[in-house]
Amino acid sequence: MPEDLLLEYDYGEYEGVTTADIRKLRPGWELYHDGCPGGETPAQVFERARSFVAEAEDVDGRVLAFAHGHILRAVGAAFLEQPVEFAVRLSLDTAALAFLQDGPNGRVVGFWNLAPGQ
């Protein structure tokens, strides 16, 4: 079923603009730190990610989610109870798979950025 919490980051004025082009105008710009003018702030995206993680915890069984990379990277950070800026360290390629799970020592990454055929 569609889940609004997993909608892609609202890029506002940066919709359709590459990271390289944004950094020409704003050197050092980082999505999960600076956000997008006219779009979402990192805090807003992170709140959606945390809300999704909380909803998933209430499900009896596994949860399968398909979404765009930037929101899924925020979900990964939220699941691991890290700040939203941690999402910068979670590269996620197109059509890649990730598996987040509860382990004996708490929340862990089972695998991340697994490309089809690997």
N, C-alpha and C positions, 0 to 999 in steps of 0.2 A: 504494500500500500504506500502511496506517496507520503513523504514526511517533510513538511515545510522546514523543520529544523536543519535539514541537510541541503537546503538550497545553497547554490554557490555564493561565494563572497560577493556582495554588491560593490562593484568597482566604481560606481558613481562616474565622475568625470574621467576616470582612467579606463573605462570600458573600451576594449579594443586596442588599448595602447600597450606596447610591450614594456617589460621591466627595464630593458636597456634604454628605451626612449624616455621613460619616466626618470631614470637616473641621470640622463643628460640635463634635465631640468632641475632635478632634486638629487644631487649626489648623496649617496649613502642611504637613499630611501629604502625602506624595508616594509613590506606589506603587513607583517605581524607586529610591527612596532608603530608605524606611521599611519596605517589605514589609507583610505582613499577619500579625497575631498568630494563631498556630495554623495558619498556611499557609506558603507559601514566602517565603524571603528574596530580595531582589534578586540576591544572589550565586548562589543556587541556580537561579533562572530564567536568569540570564546564562550559567551553565555549560551548561545545556541548549541555549541558543541557540548558543553557541560549538561545542558538539558537533555540532549540526545543520549548521552552516556547514562544519565539518571533514569531515563525511560527504558533504556536497554537493560539496566539492572533489574527492573521489575518484571521482565519477561522470563517465563519459565522455559528455559532452553536457549538455543543459540539465536543470534540476531544476524541477519545478512543485510548489508547496506551497500547500495551503489550510489556514488555521488562524484562530484568533481574533486580534484586533488586538494585545492586549498582548504575547503571545509573539512575534508577527511584528515588533513594534516593537523588541523585544530582539534578534531575529535581525538586523534592520537595523543596529542599533548594533554587534553582534558582527561582521557582515560588513565594516563600515566601520572596524573595529578601534578603536572608541571605547568608553569606559566605559559600563556599563549605564545610568547616569543620562542619557546622551545620548538614550535612547529617549523621554524626555519631549518632545523636540523633533521627534519623528517622528509627527505626527498621522496616523491611519489610520482612515478612515471605513468603515462597514459596506459590504461587497461591493466595496471599492476594490481596485485593482490596484497592484502594485509590481514593478519590474524592477531587480534588482541584477546587476551584471556586472563582469567584469574589463575594464579599459580600458587604453589605452597608458600611462597614468600610475598604474596600480594599480586598486584596487576603486572603483567609482563607482555612483551611483544613476542608472540609465537613466531611470526615472520612479518617482514615489511618490505614493500616494493619488489615483490616477487613477480617477475615478468612471465607471461604465458610461455610455456615450453621449457622453463627452467626446472 
